[in-house]
Amino acid sequence: MTIQENLNNIKSTLPEHVTLVAVSKTKPISDLMEAYNAGQRIFGENKIQEMAEKHEQMPNDIEWHMIGHVQRNKVKYMASFVRLIHGVDNFKLLKEINKQAEKHNRVIDCLLQIKIAKEDSKFGMTTQEASEIIQSEDFSKLKNINIVGVMGMATFTDNQKQVEQEFKLLKSTFDNLKDVKLDNCNLQTISMGMSGDYPLAIDCGSTMIRVGSSIFGIRN
């Protein structure tokens, strides 16, 4: 199967309201261009430097999403172009994104990463922490970020029941937070679901899925 066929197969099964992020980390630009030529415009990377290099070399109508864990000292390398940052898991990071966005006269869209998995290795904040952040006075002063939704990663397990519970936890977190309407907080997006579990994620309310190996093949 070619990258184009894989993409078309996935897209043909997606409901209208679900956005597909093609996870292109570690993949060569030739692979990304094959997806681009098949109509894909949203690409997700998990290393800021790699994303910046690809951004330099590829067409400028691409939306670049940062889907990995973000180190504060590297935000400056993507602040001029990144469209959406999925993994915002603390307030200090939010402040840094705001600071760097301001330098470029931009407002950067962000998702709050909620910890829904049982595994210790997954980053994220609790529903309570997320709620406290967006209702804080410090948050209301950030004019160059916009919280547009939540993101979560389920436990890596074959236990579908557990994964379903974790996805439902993210959906209920979204529902609890979405009544907060601020200039810099307008929740619309639930980013959950990857190659292995995105149909289940969509059933549980996902509006954005992050798919890599099902498009580009297994990672090298």
trRosetta pair geometry for C-beta under 8 A, 3 or more apart (Angstrom, degrees):
i j d omega theta_ij theta_ji phi_ij phi_ji
1 5 4.7 -127 -165 86 86 127
1 6 5.4 102 139 -58 123 86
1 9 7.8 -29 -159 -9 139 142
2 5 4.7 99 52 6 77 100
2 6 7.0 -136 96 -4 42 86
2 34 7.2 -126 172 174 100 132
3 6 5.7 -53 -149 36 32 114
3 7 6.3 34 153 -21 65 106
3 31 6.2 155 -77 -161 154 76
3 34 4.4 91 60 115 139 124
3 35 5.4 -87 154 -66 126 76
3 38 6.8 -159 113 -6 88 146
3 215 6.1 45 -152 166 80 77
3 216 6.2 15 -114 -103 107 55
3 217 8.0 -79 -84 -14 81 93
4 7 5.8 -55 -150 35 30 112
4 8 6.3 27 156 -17 65 107
4 34 6.3 -107 -44 165 86 92
4 35 7.5 -171 -80 -102 56 42
4 37 7.4 -52 -87 90 115 89
4 38 3.9 -178 -121 -92 84 135
5 8 5.8 -56 -145 38 31 109
5 9 6.2 35 155 -23 65 106
6 9 5.8 -57 -151 33 28 113
6 10 6.5 22 156 -14 64 106
6 214 6.2 167 -174 147 115 62
6 215 4.8 151 120 -133 127 43
6 216 7.7 -153 83 -40 159 27
6 217 8.0 -131 -60 -47 161 67
7 10 6.0 -61 -151 37 29 106
7 11 6.0 22 158 -15 67 112
7 22 7.4 -19 -107 -95 109 125
7 35 6.0 142 -68 -135 143 82
7 38 5.0 119 63 118 149 142
7 39 7.4 164 138 57 139 91
7 40 5.9 -106 -139 -50 143 120
7 215 5.7 50 -74 -134 75 103
8 11 5.8 -57 -140 41 29 109
8 12 6.2 34 160 -27 64 107
8 38 6.9 -108 -46 -178 89 123
9 12 6.0 -58 -151 28 24 111
9 13 7.2 10 156 -10 58 108
10 13 6.3 -73 -163 37 33 102
10 14 6.6 33 149 -33 70 109
10 20 6.5 113 125 -123 122 146
10 211 6.3 164 -150 117 159 169
10 214 6.2 105 -77 127 129 123
10 215 6.8 -53 -4 -78 148 89
11 14 5.7 -53 -147 20 38 115
11 20 6.4 -86 -91 -12 81 156
13 199 7.6 -46 144 -95 130 102
14 18 4.7 -125 -173 75 106 120
14 20 6.3 -106 -67 -53 167 110
14 202 7.5 -150 -136 -105 71 151
14 209 7.7 -139 -116 23 122 130
15 18 5.1 88 62 -2 80 108
15 202 6.6 150 13 -172 112 128
17 207 5.7 -64 143 -133 94 93
18 202 5.8 -23 -90 -118 149 113
18 206 6.6 50 -123 111 108 86
18 207 5.8 -146 -108 -156 56 39
18 208 6.9 176 -161 -79 64 28
18 209 6.3 20 178 -6 114 103
19 42 6.7 18 171 38 106 169
19 189 7.8 -33 28 -129 131 110
19 207 6.5 36 12 145 90 72
19 208 4.5 -12 62 -110 101 81
19 209 7.5 175 84 23 53 61
20 40 7.4 -80 102 -127 114 101
20 42 6.8 147 92 64 58 119
20 208 8.0 -171 -71 -153 17 59
20 209 6.1 -18 -114 64 59 92
20 211 6.3 -34 -158 25 93 119
21 42 5.1 -83 -112 129 61 113
21 43 7.1 106 -170 -147 74 11
21 44 4.3 55 159 -33 118 121
21 65 5.4 -49 -139 41 132 152
21 67 6.9 137 138 -69 148 135
21 191 7.7 18 -1 -141 139 113
21 208 6.3 43 -18 177 109 98
21 209 6.8 -162 28 92 81 42
21 210 4.7 -22 73 -107 116 66
21 211 7.1 141 74 21 60 66
22 32 7.8 142 113 -129 131 74
22 35 5.3 135 -173 177 169 155
22 40 5.0 37 -22 180 143 145
22 42 6.5 134 14 90 80 65
22 43 5.2 -37 72 -108 93 64
22 44 6.7 174 79 17 38 82
22 211 6.6 -38 -114 75 46 80
22 212 7.3 103 -180 -100 53 50
22 215 5.4 -85 -138 83 96 172
22 216 7.6 105 -178 -37 100 106
23 43 7.8 129 -105 -166 17 61
23 44 4.6 -36 -102 72 64 110
23 45 7.9 146 -155 -80 60 30
23 46 7.8 23 -159 -31 102 101
23 67 6.6 -68 -114 47 100 159
23 194 7.6 3 -14 -141 151 98
23 210 5.2 67 -57 172 117 86
23 211 6.1 -167 7 87 99 24
23 212 3.2 -61 79 -69 112 97
23 215 7.6 144 43 36 68 123
23 216 7.8 -115 82 11 68 125
24 27 4.7 -92 -171 46 72 123
24 31 7.0 167 -146 102 100 108
24 32 5.0 53 -153 -92 149 103
24 35 7.3 -133 -89 31 121 153
24 43 4.7 -19 7 -161 130 111
24 44 6.7 139 15 60 73 51
24 45 6.3 -40 68 -78 83 78
24 54 7.4 133 108 -149 130 169
24 212 7.2 -166 -60 -124 27 90
24 216 6.7 127 -117 -53 62 150
25 44 7.3 -45 -31 113 93 72
25 45 5.1 126 -82 -143 81 59
25 46 4.7 -7 -88 20 151 93
25 47 6.6 109 -138 8 109 88
25 50 6.8 82 -137 101 72 149
25 67 7.9 -113 -38 57 123 111
25 68 7.4 89 -88 -48 148 122
25 212 7.0 -36 35 -119 86 140
25 219 7.9 -7 92 -116 86 127
26 50 7.8 -23 -64 -162 39 161
26 219 5.6 61 76 -151 146 106
26 220 6.5 -158 152 44 124 88
27 31 4.3 -90 171 73 115 142
27 32 6.2 133 107 -48 115 85
27 216 5.2 -73 -98 -161 145 155
28 31 5.3 104 63 3 70 98
28 32 7.5 -136 107 0 42 89
29 32 5.3 -54 -148 40 42 113
29 33 6.0 44 153 -23 72 104
29 54 6.2 177 -95 -128 94 87
29 57 5.8 -54 -115 107 153 132
29 58 6.5 -158 -146 -71 109 103
30 33 5.8 -53 -146 36 29 111
30 34 6.7 37 151 -25 61 100
31 34 5.7 -50 -154 28 33 114
31 35 6.8 29 149 -12 64 102
31 216 5.5 58 173 -135 135 110
32 35 5.7 -56 -156 39 37 110
32 36 6.1 41 145 -24 69 106
32 43 6.3 21 -142 -111 114 149
32 54 6.6 76 8 -159 173 127
32 58 6.5 -57 117 -102 132 145
33 36 5.0 -47 -140 36 38 118
33 37 6.1 38 157 -20 67 103
33 58 7.2 -153 -78 -124 84 102
34 37 6.0 -52 -146 37 27 108
34 38 6.6 23 151 -14 60 108
35 38 5.6 -62 -151 40 33 109
35 40 4.2 -34 158 44 94 138
35 43 7.6 117 96 -89 139 105
35 215 6.5 42 -103 166 127 127
35 216 7.6 -47 -53 -76 129 92
36 39 7.9 155 177 24 28 9
36 40 5.9 -83 -86 68 34 79
36 41 7.2 77 -131 -91 73 49
36 58 7.1 -167 -70 -165 157 117
36 59 6.6 142 -170 26 145 122
36 62 7.0 -55 -111 -86 116 113
40 43 7.3 88 139 -66 111 82
41 61 6.3 -56 -143 125 119 89
41 62 5.7 -159 -168 -120 66 54
41 63 5.9 64 134 11 88 90
42 62 7.5 155 -92 -168 25 71
42 63 4.6 -18 -107 69 75 111
42 65 6.3 34 -178 -15 93 117
42 83 7.8 -99 -128 68 88 148
43 54 7.5 -101 113 127 150 144
43 62 6.0 -6 13 -176 111 121
43 63 7.4 156 24 80 62 59
43 64 6.1 -24 71 -113 89 60
43 65 6.9 -174 92 27 38 83
44 64 8.0 132 -100 -168 32 52
44 65 4.3 -33 -100 77 79 107
44 66 7.6 145 -152 -109 71 6
44 67 4.1 33 -176 -20 118 131
44 86 7.5 18 -138 -15 120 138
44 210 5.5 -39 40 -140 169 103
44 212 7.8 -96 71 -71 108 96
45 48 7.7 133 109 -91 117 25
45 50 5.6 -161 -170 93 132 102
45 51 3.7 177 67 -78 151 102
45 54 6.9 170 -70 32 146 140
45 64 6.8 -18 12 -164 110 98
45 65 7.5 151 20 79 62 56
45 66 6.5 -35 70 -113 78 54
45 67 6.9 150 65 23 25 89
45 68 7.2 -53 127 -5 53 109
46 66 7.5 106 -115 -167 33 62
46 67 5.5 -58 -82 76 78 81
46 68 2.7 99 -159 -53 81 122
46 69 7.6 38 -170 19 96 58
47 50 4.2 64 81 14 107 112
47 51 6.6 176 86 -13 53 87
47 68 6.3 16 -54 31 43 158
48 51 5.7 -59 -149 38 31 112
48 52 6.2 32 155 -22 67 106
48 66 6.6 10 -93 -123 78 126
48 70 7.3 80 -57 -130 119 78
48 71 7.7 -110 -1 43 133 88
48 74 4.5 150 46 149 156 124
48 75 7.7 -113 -119 -90 155 25
48 77 5.1 106 147 78 118 121
48 78 5.1 -110 -151 -33 101 121
49 52 5.6 -55 -148 34 32 112
49 53 6.5 31 155 -19 65 104
49 74 7.4 -80 -42 -154 80 126
49 77 6.5 -23 -86 145 58 159
50 53 5.8 -53 -151 34 32 111
50 54 6.5 27 154 -15 65 107
51 54 5.9 -58 -148 39 31 108
51 55 6.1 38 152 -26 66 108
51 64 5.6 117 -175 -172 114 130
51 66 6.4 -82 -27 -94 173 82
51 78 6.2 19 94 -104 126 122
51 82 7.4 42 137 -95 141 98
52 55 5.5 -51 -146 33 30 117
52 56 6.7 37 153 -25 61 101
52 77 5.1 -68 -62 158 150 103
52 78 6.0 -120 -71 -83 96 74
52 81 7.9 131 -117 47 68 126
53 56 5.8 -52 -157 27 32 115
53 57 6.7 7 156 -3 64 112
54 57 6.1 -72 -150 46 33 100
54 58 5.6 8 165 -8 73 124
54 64 7.8 146 88 -110 108 124
55 58 6.5 -69 -127 42 21 98
55 62 7.4 -146 -120 77 69 122
55 64 5.7 -33 -87 -57 113 153
55 78 8.0 137 -14 -128 157 79
55 81 5.4 123 -169 104 148 157
58 62 5.7 10 118 -3 121 148
59 62 5.9 116 81 -25 79 97
63 83 4.1 -36 -161 11 87 166
63 84 7.2 28 168 4 111 99
64 78 7.4 -131 113 -157 133 111
64 81 6.1 45 34 127 131 100
64 82 5.4 -87 93 -122 104 57
64 83 5.7 137 54 6 53 93
65 82 7.4 92 -119 -166 23 88
65 83 6.2 -53 -74 66 64 96
65 84 4.7 -14 -117 68 90 96
65 85 7.6 174 -162 -86 63 25
65 86 6.2 52 172 -32 106 106
66 70 6.3 62 141 -83 134 111
66 78 6.1 80 -61 144 134 168
66 82 5.4 -11 -20 -146 110 136
66 84 7.4 -159 30 97 67 51
66 85 4.7 -6 59 -119 112 71
66 86 6.5 -155 92 17 58 80
66 87 7.0 -93 122 24 89 97
67 86 4.6 21 -121 30 58 141
67 87 6.6 94 180 -29 31 106
67 210 5.7 125 -140 -133 152 146
68 87 6.2 -63 113 -3 23 153
69 87 5.5 -122 -102 149 36 154
69 89 7.7 -31 -133 9 81 133
69 123 5.5 116 -108 -7 109 152
70 74 7.1 -143 -167 69 71 103
70 75 6.6 56 175 -80 118 86
70 85 6.4 14 -58 -166 152 120
70 87 5.4 161 -10 84 94 107
70 88 7.1 -11 32 -88 136 55
70 93 6.0 107 90 -154 116 131
71 74 4.7 65 74 11 95 110
71 75 7.9 -139 93 -34 51 72
72 75 6.0 -28 -162 -15 42 114
72 92 6.5 -45 -87 131 143 101
72 93 5.7 -128 -86 -107 91 68
72 96 4.5 161 -152 -35 96 174
73 76 7.8 -38 173 11 42 103
74 77 5.4 -38 -176 20 72 117
74 78 7.5 40 141 -1 83 101
75 78 6.6 -82 -165 47 41 91
75 79 5.9 57 148 -59 79 103
75 93 7.6 158 -68 -161 134 75
75 96 5.0 142 17 134 158 109
75 97 5.5 -128 -154 -88 140 60
75 100 4.9 -174 124 1 107 157
76 79 5.6 -37 -136 0 34 122
76 100 5.0 -146 -94 -124 60 129
76 103 7.9 7 -130 50 90 151
78 81 6.5 -90 -169 58 61 79
78 82 4.1 45 155 -39 108 121
79 82 6.8 -36 -99 21 21 105
79 97 7.3 175 -108 -150 99 58
79 100 3.6 -127 -91 142 154 112
79 101 5.6 -137 -162 -74 104 49
79 103 6.7 53 121 58 145 108
79 104 5.5 167 130 -2 97 133
79 106 7.2 165 166 51 78 130
79 108 6.9 -85 -144 -60 69 144
80 104 4.8 -175 -106 -114 64 150
80 106 7.5 149 -135 -12 34 145
82 85 6.1 48 141 -61 137 87
82 108 6.4 35 85 -142 97 119
83 109 6.6 -4 157 43 57 114
84 109 4.8 -35 -106 92 75 110
84 110 7.2 160 -161 -94 61 26
84 111 6.8 42 175 -19 103 99
84 148 7.3 -74 -127 49 109 134
85 88 5.8 78 115 -48 110 99
85 97 6.4 -120 25 -120 161 145
85 108 6.5 35 -4 153 112 118
85 109 7.3 167 20 96 69 56
85 110 4.8 -18 63 -115 98 79
85 111 7.0 -155 96 25 54 72
86 111 4.9 -5 -140 47 48 126
86 113 6.8 74 142 -76 68 101
86 151 4.5 91 -175 -76 89 169
86 191 5.6 -103 -135 101 111 162
86 210 7.7 18 -102 -71 168 140
87 111 7.6 22 -41 74 23 96
87 113 4.8 19 -146 -52 51 142
87 123 6.5 57 -168 83 109 132
87 151 6.6 -82 -81 82 48 144
88 93 5.6 -173 -145 104 76 124
88 94 5.7 74 -170 -75 127 84
88 97 7.1 -55 -106 -13 122 152
88 110 4.6 33 -20 180 148 121
88 111 6.4 160 23 77 98 45
88 112 5.6 -63 81 -107 100 44
88 113 5.9 162 59 -3 41 89
88 147 7.9 -116 69 -111 149 92
89 93 6.8 52 49 25 56 150
89 112 7.6 110 -97 -168 41 61
89 113 4.4 -43 -77 62 89 116
89 115 7.8 70 -141 -50 117 92
89 123 4.7 -96 -58 153 172 108
89 124 5.2 -106 -125 -102 116 26
89 125 5.5 166 -163 -29 68 86
90 93 5.1 97 65 6 78 103
90 94 7.3 -140 104 -6 44 90
90 125 6.8 144 -81 -66 55 118
91 94 5.3 -53 -152 34 41 117
91 95 6.4 44 151 -22 70 101
91 133 5.4 -165 -82 -125 103 113
91 136 7.8 -5 -118 47 142 152
91 138 7.1 51 -175 106 135 132
91 139 7.3 -93 -133 -78 109 91
92 95 5.7 -52 -152 33 34 113
92 96 6.5 33 151 -18 65 105
93 96 5.7 -55 -151 36 34 112
93 97 6.4 35 151 -20 67 104
94 97 5.8 -52 -148 34 31 111
94 98 6.4 35 151 -21 63 107
94 110 6.8 161 -117 109 86 172
94 133 7.3 120 4 -175 161 132
94 139 7.4 -8 126 -119 149 85
94 142 6.5 -40 148 -109 102 169
94 145 6.1 -138 -167 60 84 174
95 98 5.6 -54 -151 35 31 116
95 99 6.4 34 151 -23 65 105
95 138 7.9 -38 -82 162 114 112
95 142 6.9 -119 -104 -95 55 122
96 99 5.6 -51 -147 33 33 114
96 100 6.4 24 157 -12 66 106
97 100 6.1 -60 -146 42 29 104
97 101 6.0 31 154 -23 65 111
97 108 5.6 -114 169 73 107 139
97 110 6.3 90 119 -72 165 136
97 144 7.8 -163 125 106 70 96
97 145 5.5 72 105 -89 111 125
98 101 5.8 -56 -143 36 26 112
98 102 6.4 33 155 -27 62 105
98 108 7.9 -139 -87 39 41 106
98 142 4.3 -96 -104 -150 151 103
98 143 7.4 100 -159 46 111 47
98 144 4.7 125 -155 63 66 96
98 145 4.7 -75 -82 -19 85 108
99 102 5.9 -54 -156 27 27 115
99 103 7.2 31 148 -22 59 101
99 144 7.8 161 -38 62 14 138
100 103 5.7 -46 -159 24 39 116
100 104 7.2 15 152 0 65 104
101 104 6.2 -73 -159 48 36 96
101 106 4.7 -103 -166 80 84 86
101 107 6.3 68 165 -118 137 22
101 108 4.4 -129 -96 -9 133 106
101 144 3.8 167 95 151 116 118
101 145 6.3 149 19 -67 157 68
102 105 7.4 33 -171 -76 35 32
102 106 7.9 -112 -64 47 18 58
102 143 7.6 74 -92 73 105 92
102 144 4.5 -128 -63 -38 74 161
106 144 6.6 78 88 -164 53 102
107 143 7.6 -84 -102 144 102 59
107 144 5.3 -142 -107 -156 58 48
107 145 6.6 172 -164 -91 73 11
107 146 5.3 52 159 -21 114 109
107 184 7.9 -141 -154 -122 118 89
108 144 6.7 35 12 148 82 80
108 145 5.6 -29 65 -113 80 69
108 146 7.3 -175 87 24 33 77
109 145 7.8 128 -105 -166 15 64
109 146 5.1 -35 -103 72 62 99
109 147 8.0 120 -160 -115 60 13
109 148 4.7 -2 -160 -7 108 132
110 145 5.5 -4 0 -170 125 112
110 146 7.0 153 20 73 76 44
110 147 5.6 -42 75 -102 91 58
110 148 7.0 139 59 15 37 81
111 147 7.4 102 -114 -156 25 71
111 148 6.6 -56 -78 65 69 77
111 149 4.9 -25 -117 81 95 79
111 150 5.8 120 -173 -140 94 11
111 151 4.1 79 128 -22 136 105
111 189 6.3 -85 -97 94 113 119
111 191 5.5 -22 -134 16 170 129
112 125 6.7 -58 176 44 103 119
112 130 4.9 105 152 -130 151 116
112 133 7.4 161 -117 67 135 142
112 134 7.8 -80 -55 -46 149 116
112 147 6.1 17 -33 -148 99 120
112 149 7.7 -146 25 111 74 37
112 150 5.2 -34 65 -112 85 73
112 151 7.2 177 81 24 35 75
112 177 7.8 -121 45 -176 143 173
113 123 6.0 32 119 108 144 94
113 124 4.4 -114 133 -108 90 78
113 125 6.8 106 84 11 66 78
113 150 7.6 134 -101 -167 20 67
113 151 5.0 -35 -102 74 68 98
113 152 6.9 135 -161 -87 63 49
114 124 5.2 38 140 -174 15 121
114 125 6.3 -59 -113 67 50 65
114 126 7.4 51 -152 -149 81 15
114 127 6.5 34 -141 -74 124 63
114 130 6.2 -36 -91 -41 95 145
114 150 5.3 10 -11 -171 117 119
114 151 7.1 163 18 73 74 42
114 152 4.8 -38 68 -80 88 107
114 169 7.8 -159 131 124 129 96
114 170 5.7 155 72 -117 132 82
114 173 5.2 103 -126 121 167 170
115 122 6.0 138 -136 110 85 104
115 123 7.0 -116 -86 135 98 28
115 124 3.1 161 -60 85 69 116
115 125 6.3 164 -6 41 95 11
115 126 6.4 -38 44 -74 104 52
115 152 7.4 153 -114 -132 8 96
116 122 8.0 -65 50 126 55 151
116 124 7.1 -62 -6 130 59 169
116 152 4.2 43 4 -173 125 137
116 153 7.2 169 49 61 96 38
116 154 6.4 -43 99 -96 114 55
116 166 4.2 115 146 -171 110 91
116 167 7.4 99 151 -67 156 27
116 169 4.9 156 -136 82 107 123
116 170 5.1 -52 -66 -55 150 95
116 173 7.9 -122 -80 -8 108 140
117 122 4.4 83 52 18 128 159
117 124 7.9 119 26 20 86 143
117 152 7.7 164 -25 176 81 94
117 153 5.9 -30 -28 99 128 76
117 154 5.8 126 -84 -173 96 26
117 155 4.2 142 -146 -66 97 67
117 156 8.0 23 -142 -9 141 61
117 166 6.1 34 -84 -140 52 148
118 155 5.3 5 29 -81 86 135
118 162 7.6 -51 -9 -175 124 127
119 122 5.2 91 79 -7 97 102
119 155 5.5 140 -17 -122 101 85
119 156 7.1 19 -35 20 152 85
122 153 5.4 -154 -138 74 126 114
122 155 7.8 -105 -23 -91 144 56
124 152 6.7 53 -119 -120 150 75
124 153 7.7 -157 -47 29 133 88
125 129 3.9 -116 179 86 113 130
125 130 5.2 141 98 -54 122 80
125 133 7.6 28 140 -15 169 134
126 129 4.7 100 51 4 77 100
126 130 7.1 -140 94 -4 42 86
127 130 5.8 -57 -151 36 31 112
127 131 6.2 32 152 -21 65 109
127 172 8.0 -31 -103 105 148 86
127 173 4.5 -135 -105 -120 106 101
127 176 6.3 43 -172 68 124 147
127 177 7.5 -142 -157 -47 84 107
128 131 5.7 -57 -149 36 28 113
128 132 6.4 27 154 -19 64 106
129 132 5.7 -55 -148 36 31 111
129 133 6.4 34 154 -23 65 104
130 133 5.8 -54 -153 31 30 112
130 134 6.6 12 160 -6 65 107
130 150 7.3 21 -151 -108 160 114
130 173 6.9 62 53 -178 150 116
130 177 6.2 -48 125 -90 118 142
131 134 6.5 -64 -146 41 27 97
131 135 6.3 7 161 -3 64 117
131 176 7.0 -52 -82 130 122 113
131 177 6.1 -135 -90 -99 77 91
131 180 7.9 169 -139 -37 68 143
132 135 6.2 -72 -144 47 25 99
132 136 6.3 41 156 -48 64 105
133 136 5.8 -53 -154 8 28 117
133 139 5.5 112 163 -73 66 138
134 139 5.6 -151 -125 148 30 164
134 147 6.4 -89 -103 42 119 163
134 177 6.7 84 38 -158 152 109
134 180 5.3 98 128 126 128 162
134 182 7.0 -169 -180 11 94 139
134 185 5.2 97 -153 -112 119 158
135 139 7.3 62 44 44 16 139
135 180 6.6 -111 -73 -119 82 137
136 139 4.6 100 65 0 86 102
136 140 7.3 -150 98 -8 51 84
137 140 5.7 -53 -153 30 38 114
137 141 7.1 41 151 -24 65 101
138 141 6.0 -58 -163 25 35 113
138 142 7.7 39 145 -29 62 97
139 142 6.0 -49 -166 13 44 113
139 182 8.0 65 123 108 106 170
139 184 7.4 -159 158 83 82 126
139 185 7.8 29 152 -47 122 128
140 182 6.4 -117 -114 -158 83 140
140 183 8.0 84 -155 38 74 100
140 184 7.3 162 -135 34 40 118
142 145 5.1 -15 147 35 121 104
142 184 5.7 162 89 159 86 170
143 183 7.6 -15 -125 114 70 129
143 184 6.7 -130 -119 -71 30 129
145 184 5.9 64 85 -170 67 120
146 184 5.3 -126 -105 -155 55 61
146 185 7.2 -171 -162 -72 57 29
146 186 6.6 -15 -178 26 105 96
147 184 6.5 67 7 140 81 74
147 185 4.4 2 54 -117 109 76
147 186 7.4 149 81 29 63 45
147 187 6.8 -19 124 -75 92 78
148 186 6.1 -6 -115 77 63 77
148 187 6.7 129 175 -117 29 37
148 188 5.8 -35 -180 36 84 90
148 189 5.2 40 127 14 93 116
149 174 6.9 0 -158 -124 79 113
149 187 5.2 111 -97 -152 50 73
149 188 5.8 -74 -67 63 107 48
149 189 2.9 -115 -19 67 161 77
149 190 5.9 -132 -174 -62 123 36
149 191 6.4 114 111 -13 128 88
149 207 7.5 -117 -132 57 156 121
149 208 7.6 118 97 12 160 130
150 170 6.1 -175 117 -170 126 92
150 173 5.9 159 -155 105 174 114
150 174 5.0 -135 25 -82 129 88
150 177 7.0 114 -51 46 125 145
150 187 7.1 15 -20 -143 85 118
150 189 7.4 -179 31 96 45 70
150 190 5.9 0 63 -119 87 65
150 191 7.1 -153 102 30 43 78
151 190 7.9 154 -89 -168 41 42
151 191 4.0 -17 -107 70 88 112
151 192 6.8 162 -155 -64 51 70
152 166 7.0 -161 142 157 131 95
152 167 7.5 170 86 -111 126 47
152 169 7.6 -170 -172 88 172 94
152 170 4.0 -134 17 -94 146 134
152 173 7.9 110 -48 42 137 143
152 191 7.6 149 19 85 52 69
152 192 5.1 -2 60 -95 84 114
153 192 7.5 -168 -83 -130 32 80
153 194 7.8 24 -132 -26 87 123
154 157 7.9 -102 142 31 97 89
154 162 7.8 132 -175 120 108 82
154 163 4.5 58 174 -140 149 81
154 166 4.5 133 -122 89 87 140
154 167 6.2 -25 -75 -53 124 81
154 192 7.1 82 -31 -168 95 108
154 197 6.3 -61 47 85 143 162
154 201 7.8 -138 -20 -84 129 103
155 159 7.7 -3 89 57 123 105
155 162 6.0 -38 51 132 130 123
155 163 6.6 -126 54 -86 80 71
155 166 6.3 169 1 -43 86 159
157 162 5.8 -4 80 72 142 136
157 163 6.6 -165 65 -53 93 96
159 162 4.1 44 110 12 115 116
159 163 6.7 154 94 -14 64 85
160 163 5.5 -54 -147 39 37 112
160 164 6.0 41 154 -23 69 105
160 200 6.7 -149 -157 -104 98 155
161 164 5.7 -54 -150 35 28 113
161 165 6.5 30 151 -20 63 104
162 165 5.7 -54 -152 33 32 112
162 166 6.5 30 152 -18 65 105
163 166 5.7 -57 -151 36 32 111
163 167 6.4 33 152 -18 66 105
163 197 5.6 -113 174 -143 147 150
163 200 6.3 55 116 116 119 151
164 167 5.8 -53 -148 36 31 111
164 168 6.3 30 154 -19 65 107
164 200 6.1 -99 -87 -179 82 121
164 204 6.4 -180 -150 -74 67 132
165 168 5.7 -57 -148 38 30 111
165 169 6.5 39 149 -27 64 102
166 169 5.4 -46 -151 27 34 117
166 170 6.9 34 150 -18 62 99
167 170 5.8 -53 -157 32 36 110
167 171 6.5 35 148 -17 67 104
167 192 5.7 153 -127 136 87 146
167 193 7.5 46 -115 -62 126 85
167 200 6.6 -180 -11 132 163 93
167 201 5.4 -151 -126 -117 137 62
167 204 3.7 78 129 98 123 165
167 205 7.4 157 157 40 98 87
167 206 7.2 -60 -157 -47 115 101
168 171 5.4 -50 -147 37 38 114
168 172 6.3 34 154 -17 68 104
168 204 5.4 -108 -69 -152 64 117
168 205 7.9 99 -112 13 51 119
169 172 6.0 -56 -147 38 29 106
169 173 6.4 36 151 -23 63 105
170 173 5.5 -51 -149 33 33 115
170 174 6.5 38 151 -21 64 103
170 190 6.3 124 135 -161 109 109
170 192 5.4 126 87 -56 162 150
170 204 7.8 75 58 131 99 123
170 205 7.9 -170 93 76 89 114
171 174 5.6 -50 -152 34 33 115
171 175 6.5 34 150 -19 64 105
171 190 6.3 28 -99 -140 67 158
171 204 5.6 -143 -31 156 137 86
171 205 3.9 92 -113 52 127 148
172 175 5.3 -48 -146 36 38 115
172 176 6.3 41 152 -22 66 103
173 176 5.7 -56 -150 35 30 111
173 177 6.3 14 158 -9 66 112
174 177 6.2 -68 -145 43 26 101
174 178 5.8 32 162 -42 67 112
174 187 6.3 177 -159 165 81 134
174 190 5.1 -46 -71 -88 159 110
174 205 7.4 -168 51 132 144 135
175 178 6.1 -46 -133 16 24 114
176 179 7.8 -64 172 12 30 102
177 180 5.9 -45 -180 18 63 114
177 187 5.8 108 107 -47 99 163
178 187 4.2 -117 -112 76 79 128
180 185 5.6 -23 118 118 105 137
180 187 7.5 68 60 -7 85 117
181 185 7.1 -169 -144 91 22 88
181 186 6.9 40 -137 -102 71 70
182 185 4.1 44 48 36 103 101
182 186 7.8 -131 59 -51 56 65
188 207 7.2 -90 143 88 71 164
189 207 5.4 -128 -138 78 55 120
189 208 5.4 14 -164 -10 105 130
190 205 5.7 12 71 125 163 92
190 206 5.3 -129 105 -125 102 43
190 207 5.0 97 41 15 77 89
190 208 6.8 171 81 25 42 84
191 206 7.2 51 -145 -152 16 95
191 207 7.6 -56 -69 66 47 71
191 208 4.2 -35 -102 80 75 116
191 209 7.7 170 -154 -81 62 22
191 210 6.8 51 -179 -34 102 106
192 201 4.6 -161 113 -152 87 122
192 204 7.4 -55 94 83 134 117
192 206 4.6 -126 63 -100 82 113
192 208 7.8 87 14 71 43 70
192 209 7.5 -31 90 -103 34 64
193 197 5.7 -131 -136 100 69 77
193 198 3.5 96 164 -117 115 63
193 199 7.8 151 -151 7 131 23
193 200 7.1 175 -112 68 106 69
193 201 2.6 -137 -69 42 114 159
193 202 6.4 31 -74 -36 169 69
193 206 4.7 -23 -5 -89 126 175
193 209 4.2 -50 92 -119 110 97
193 210 7.1 147 86 27 57 67
194 197 6.2 40 49 41 67 84
194 198 6.2 -149 60 -54 12 92
194 201 8.0 94 0 -23 44 149
194 209 7.0 171 -87 -174 26 86
194 210 5.3 -29 -102 80 78 84
194 211 6.4 151 -163 -94 51 51
194 212 7.2 -13 -166 13 101 89
195 198 6.9 -16 -108 -12 10 111
195 211 5.2 107 -77 -143 69 77
195 212 6.1 -79 -40 50 120 64
195 213 4.8 -35 -55 53 171 90
195 214 4.1 168 -134 -20 103 105
197 200 5.0 -49 -175 44 82 116
197 201 5.8 91 124 -30 86 99
198 201 5.0 -52 -141 36 41 117
198 202 6.2 44 159 -23 71 99
198 206 7.1 -107 -154 78 71 159
198 209 4.2 54 -136 -146 125 142
198 211 6.3 -31 -41 -76 153 108
199 202 5.8 -52 -151 33 32 111
199 203 6.6 36 149 -19 63 104
200 203 5.5 -53 -153 35 35 115
200 204 6.4 24 152 -12 66 109
201 204 5.7 -66 -151 44 31 106
201 206 3.9 29 145 -22 95 145
201 209 6.2 133 84 -102 138 102
202 205 7.8 172 -170 31 27 11
202 206 5.0 -72 -85 55 44 102
202 209 7.0 -38 -60 -57 96 127
206 209 5.9 70 142 -69 139 83
211 214 5.1 -52 -176 51 111 112
211 215 5.6 103 122 -20 100 109
212 215 6.4 -91 -167 38 20 98
212 216 5.9 -43 178 31 65 112
212 219 7.1 11 139 -59 129 103
213 216 6.6 -74 -117 61 28 77
213 217 6.4 -42 -159 134 65 15
213 218 5.4 29 -143 -96 115 43
213 219 6.4 -78 -87 -26 99 78
216 219 7.9 50 97 -80 115 62
